[in-house]
Amino acid sequence: MTLDKDTERLAKVAKALGHPTRIRILKYLDNQSHCFTGDLVDVLPISQSTVSQHLKELKNAGLIKGEVKPPKIKYCIDQKNWKQAKTLFEDFFK
């Protein structure tokens, strides 16, 4: 049995959304034009290394993107992929 691309993409996004902290990060980013890791450390009760791990998971799922601004990385929601993820979930729940 082979899975189609949409099914694989939906599963990847669902896995990334499977942790409450990642959802909080996305909600925070949805209210900001961008943020840096330190911004999230200030608003979340977790360490910088843990925030970085969650950012990595969201980035690997394509939900956020990072732009290097030495010595930091500026994060924002990847609007194209975010819209695609919404569509995949809407289609799934129809």
Z-matrix of the N, CA and C atoms (Angstrom, degrees):
N
C 1 1.449
C 2 1.530 1 108.97
N 3 1.293 2 117.38 1 129.20
C 4 1.456 3 120.77 2 176.55
C 5 1.522 4 109.21 3 -110.69
N 6 1.303 5 114.37 4 144.01
C 7 1.453 6 119.98 5 178.34
C 8 1.517 7 109.04 6 -94.48
N 9 1.319 8 116.15 7 143.09
C 10 1.450 9 118.00 8 176.66
C 11 1.528 10 109.55 9 -78.59
N 12 1.327 11 115.79 10 165.32
C 13 1.467 12 121.42 11 -175.60
C 14 1.523 13 112.51 12 -59.56
N 15 1.328 14 117.49 13 -39.85
C 16 1.458 15 120.53 14 -179.28
C 17 1.526 16 111.48 15 -63.65
N 18 1.325 17 116.58 16 -39.94
C 19 1.461 18 120.47 17 179.44
C 20 1.522 19 110.35 18 -65.95
N 21 1.313 20 116.36 19 -43.12
C 22 1.466 21 120.42 20 178.30
C 23 1.523 22 110.88 21 -63.83
N 24 1.318 23 116.52 22 -42.00
C 25 1.470 24 121.40 23 179.86
C 26 1.524 25 110.66 24 -64.48
N 27 1.326 26 116.72 25 -43.83
C 28 1.458 27 121.20 26 178.76
C 29 1.530 28 110.57 27 -60.25
N 30 1.312 29 117.32 28 -43.98
C 31 1.465 30 121.34 29 179.92
C 32 1.530 31 110.95 30 -63.40
N 33 1.321 32 117.01 31 -40.04
C 34 1.465 33 121.07 32 179.77
C 35 1.530 34 110.99 33 -64.94
N 36 1.315 35 116.26 34 -42.89
C 37 1.462 36 120.73 35 179.29
C 38 1.527 37 109.71 36 -68.17
N 39 1.324 38 116.82 37 -43.53
C 40 1.466 39 120.43 38 -179.54
C 41 1.530 40 110.29 39 -60.35
N 42 1.313 41 116.98 40 -40.33
C 43 1.464 42 120.59 41 178.37
C 44 1.525 43 110.39 42 -63.24
N 45 1.326 44 116.80 43 -42.87
C 46 1.467 45 120.57 44 179.34
C 47 1.518 46 111.34 45 -63.87
N 48 1.323 47 116.96 46 -32.33
C 49 1.463 48 121.48 47 -179.85
C 50 1.529 49 111.95 48 -85.18
N 51 1.318 50 117.08 49 1.22
C 52 1.454 51 121.94 50 -174.97
C 53 1.514 52 115.69 51 -78.98
N 54 1.322 53 118.36 52 9.53
C 55 1.464 54 120.98 53 177.88
C 56 1.525 55 108.80 54 -128.73
N 57 1.331 56 117.53 55 131.35
C 58 1.468 57 120.45 56 -177.68
C 59 1.526 58 114.36 57 -56.37
N 60 1.322 59 117.44 58 -34.81
C 61 1.467 60 119.48 59 179.97
C 62 1.517 61 110.87 60 -65.04
N 63 1.313 62 117.97 61 -38.15
C 64 1.469 63 120.27 62 179.39
C 65 1.521 64 110.80 63 -66.34
N 66 1.301 65 116.78 64 -36.48
C 67 1.464 66 120.02 65 176.41
C 68 1.526 67 109.61 66 -65.84
N 69 1.322 68 117.53 67 -41.37
C 70 1.473 69 120.65 68 176.89
C 71 1.522 70 111.23 69 -62.00
N 72 1.335 71 116.83 70 -39.98
C 73 1.463 72 120.35 71 177.96
C 74 1.521 73 110.31 72 -62.03
N 75 1.330 74 116.99 73 -45.61
C 76 1.472 75 120.40 74 179.13
C 77 1.528 76 111.80 75 -63.31
N 78 1.323 77 116.91 76 -40.42
C 79 1.463 78 119.94 77 177.51
C 80 1.526 79 110.41 78 -63.48
N 81 1.321 80 116.52 79 -40.89
C 82 1.461 81 120.51 80 177.82
C 83 1.526 82 110.26 81 -62.26
N 84 1.330 83 116.20 82 -48.02
C 85 1.469 84 120.39 83 -179.58
C 86 1.526 85 111.83 84 -64.13
N 87 1.322 86 116.83 85 -30.84
C 88 1.459 87 120.15 86 179.89
C 89 1.536 88 111.13 87 -65.85
N 90 1.326 89 116.38 88 -23.57
C 91 1.467 90 121.24 89 179.44
C 92 1.525 91 112.90 90 -98.98
N 93 1.319 92 117.22 91 3.01
C 94 1.467 93 122.60 92 -179.15
C 95 1.526 94 108.70 93 -128.20
N 96 1.298 95 117.08 94 155.31
C 97 1.462 96 118.53 95 174.20
C 98 1.530 97 110.36 96 -76.00
N 99 1.337 98 115.94 97 -27.73
C 100 1.462 99 122.65 98 178.55
C 101 1.528 100 108.38 99 -170.38
N 102 1.320 101 116.42 100 173.06
C 103 1.461 102 120.47 101 173.29
C 104 1.523 103 108.75 102 -157.78
N 105 1.309 104 114.71 103 167.36
C 106 1.454 105 122.87 104 174.68
C 107 1.528 106 107.60 105 -113.19
N 108 1.313 107 117.57 106 161.89
C 109 1.462 108 121.43 107 -179.11
C 110 1.521 109 111.14 108 -52.79
N 111 1.318 110 116.79 109 -43.18
C 112 1.463 111 121.00 110 -179.40
C 113 1.516 112 112.70 111 -59.96
N 114 1.337 113 117.51 112 -33.08
C 115 1.466 114 120.83 113 177.13
C 116 1.521 115 110.25 114 -61.52
N 117 1.333 116 115.57 115 -42.66
C 118 1.463 117 120.40 116 -179.08
C 119 1.523 118 111.43 117 -70.61
N 120 1.331 119 116.97 118 -35.98
C 121 1.463 120 120.67 119 177.38
C 122 1.529 121 109.52 120 -61.54
N 123 1.327 122 116.40 121 -34.41
C 124 1.469 123 120.77 122 179.51
C 125 1.525 124 113.20 123 -69.75
N 126 1.340 125 118.05 124 -28.03
C 127 1.469 126 120.24 125 -175.98
C 128 1.528 127 113.58 126 -106.04
N 129 1.308 128 118.05 127 -13.68
C 130 1.459 129 121.63 128 179.23
C 131 1.527 130 109.61 129 -111.10
N 132 1.312 131 117.93 130 141.95
C 133 1.470 132 120.87 131 -178.21
C 134 1.531 133 113.01 132 -84.06
N 135 1.336 134 116.54 133 48.92
C 136 1.463 135 120.72 134 179.98
C 137 1.523 136 109.75 135 -137.88
N 138 1.308 137 115.63 136 165.32
C 139 1.461 138 120.91 137 -177.02
C 140 1.529 139 111.96 138 -73.63
N 141 1.311 140 114.60 139 163.19
C 142 1.462 141 120.15 140 179.12
C 143 1.525 142 111.30 141 -62.23
N 144 1.322 143 117.36 142 -39.09
C 145 1.467 144 119.45 143 -179.29
C 146 1.531 145 111.25 144 -65.07
N 147 1.326 146 116.75 145 -35.82
C 148 1.462 147 120.35 146 178.18
C 149 1.526 148 110.51 147 -70.31
N 150 1.330 149 116.88 148 -41.91
C 151 1.468 150 120.47 149 175.85
C 152 1.521 151 109.47 150 -58.88
N 153 1.318 152 116.85 151 -45.00
C 154 1.466 153 120.80 152 -179.76
C 155 1.519 154 111.89 153 -60.21
N 156 1.330 155 117.12 154 -39.00
C 157 1.466 156 120.76 155 178.97
C 158 1.532 157 110.64 156 -65.24
N 159 1.325 158 116.71 157 -41.40
C 160 1.466 159 120.00 158 178.49
C 161 1.531 160 110.69 159 -66.68
N 162 1.317 161 117.02 160 -39.77
C 163 1.464 162 120.44 161 176.72
C 164 1.525 163 110.66 162 -61.47
N 165 1.314 164 116.31 163 -40.10
C 166 1.469 165 121.23 164 178.82
C 167 1.529 166 110.67 165 -60.86
N 168 1.335 167 116.65 166 -43.91
C 169 1.464 168 120.65 167 179.58
C 170 1.526 169 111.09 168 -63.89
N 171 1.325 170 117.28 169 -43.23
C 172 1.458 171 120.81 170 178.70
C 173 1.523 172 111.50 171 -65.35
N 174 1.322 173 115.44 172 -37.72
C 175 1.468 174 119.91 173 178.67
C 176 1.528 175 110.17 174 -68.74
N 177 1.322 176 117.81 175 -42.49
C 178 1.472 177 121.18 176 178.71
C 179 1.522 178 111.74 177 -61.97
N 180 1.324 179 116.42 178 -30.35
C 181 1.466 180 120.42 179 177.90
C 182 1.527 181 111.31 180 -82.65
N 183 1.335 182 116.58 181 -6.46
C 184 1.458 183 120.60 182 178.00
C 185 1.519 184 114.59 183 82.88
N 186 1.327 185 117.19 184 8.58
C 187 1.463 186 119.63 185 -177.10
C 188 1.526 187 112.96 186 -80.24
N 189 1.322 188 116.12 187 -26.06
C 190 1.460 189 120.60 188 176.68
C 191 1.514 190 108.76 189 -130.58
N 192 1.312 191 115.36 190 164.17
C 193 1.457 192 119.82 191 174.16
C 194 1.519 193 108.04 192 -133.57
N 195 1.307 194 114.59 193 156.18
C 196 1.452 195 120.50 194 -178.89
C 197 1.515 196 110.73 195 -125.29
N 198 1.310 197 114.37 196 139.38
C 199 1.457 198 120.82 197 178.31
C 200 1.525 199 107.55 198 -119.93
N 201 1.319 200 116.36 199 124.33
C 202 1.454 201 120.17 200 -177.73
C 203 1.520 202 110.06 201 -70.32
N 204 1.321 203 114.49 202 123.54
C 205 1.464 204 123.74 203 174.93
C 206 1.522 205 105.48 204 -128.78
N 207 1.351 206 117.12 205 80.69
C 208 1.469 207 120.51 206 -171.24
C 209 1.522 208 112.88 207 -45.26
N 210 1.303 209 117.29 208 134.54
C 211 1.476 210 128.03 209 3.18
C 212 1.527 211 113.19 210 -92.43
N 213 1.316 212 118.51 211 18.67
C 214 1.467 213 122.27 212 -175.01
C 215 1.527 214 111.07 213 -117.44
N 216 1.322 215 114.15 214 172.17
C 217 1.466 216 121.09 215 172.62
C 218 1.520 217 107.45 216 -120.44
N 219 1.313 218 115.68 217 128.80
C 220 1.461 219 121.99 218 179.05
C 221 1.529 220 107.77 219 -92.95
N 222 1.327 221 116.82 220 124.06
C 223 1.463 222 122.40 221 -178.16
C 224 1.520 223 110.93 222 -107.20
N 225 1.333 224 114.89 223 146.57
C 226 1.464 225 121.25 224 173.13
C 227 1.529 226 107.97 225 -153.27
N 228 1.316 227 115.55 226 164.58
C 229 1.463 228 120.07 227 176.95
C 230 1.525 229 108.34 228 -70.35
N 231 1.326 230 116.08 229 135.88
C 232 1.460 231 121.22 230 174.37
C 233 1.528 232 106.37 231 -81.23
N 234 1.314 233 116.37 232 97.86
C 235 1.465 234 121.61 233 -171.07
C 236 1.529 235 113.20 234 -58.25
N 237 1.318 236 117.46 235 -39.38
C 238 1.470 237 120.76 236 -179.73
C 239 1.526 238 110.41 237 -63.31
N 240 1.325 239 116.21 238 -49.66
C 241 1.460 240 120.04 239 -179.11
C 242 1.525 241 111.88 240 -70.14
N 243 1.333 242 117.16 241 -33.15
C 244 1.462 243 121.04 242 178.05
C 245 1.526 244 109.87 243 -63.42
N 246 1.331 245 116.23 244 -43.44
C 247 1.470 246 120.84 245 178.20
C 248 1.530 247 109.74 246 -63.27
N 249 1.327 248 116.87 247 -42.61
C 250 1.464 249 120.58 248 178.87
C 251 1.532 250 110.75 249 -62.35
N 252 1.321 251 116.97 250 -41.27
C 253 1.468 252 120.67 251 179.22
C 254 1.521 253 110.74 252 -62.85
N 255 1.324 254 117.16 253 -42.40
C 256 1.462 255 120.58 254 177.43
C 257 1.522 256 110.94 255 -59.22
N 258 1.326 257 115.95 256 -43.92
C 259 1.469 258 120.90 257 179.39
C 260 1.525 259 110.86 258 -63.04
N 261 1.323 260 117.43 259 -42.47
C 262 1.463 261 120.84 260 179.21
C 263 1.525 262 111.23 261 -61.18
N 264 1.333 263 116.68 262 -42.40
C 265 1.464 264 119.92 263 178.42
C 266 1.523 265 111.32 264 -68.05
N 267 1.333 266 116.92 265 -41.54
C 268 1.457 267 119.69 266 178.07
C 269 1.526 268 111.17 267 -60.09
N 270 1.325 269 116.71 268 -44.21
C 271 1.467 270 120.67 269 178.21
C 272 1.528 271 111.24 270 -63.91
N 273 1.316 272 116.54 271 -39.51
C 274 1.465 273 121.49 272 -179.70
C 275 1.519 274 111.12 273 -63.47
N 276 1.331 275 117.88 274 -41.24
C 277 1.451 276 121.26 275 -175.06
C 278 1.526 277 114.43 276 -88.66
N 279 1.329 278 117.75 277 4.14
C 280 1.464 279 121.04 278 176.65
C 281 1.508 280 110.74 279 -70.65
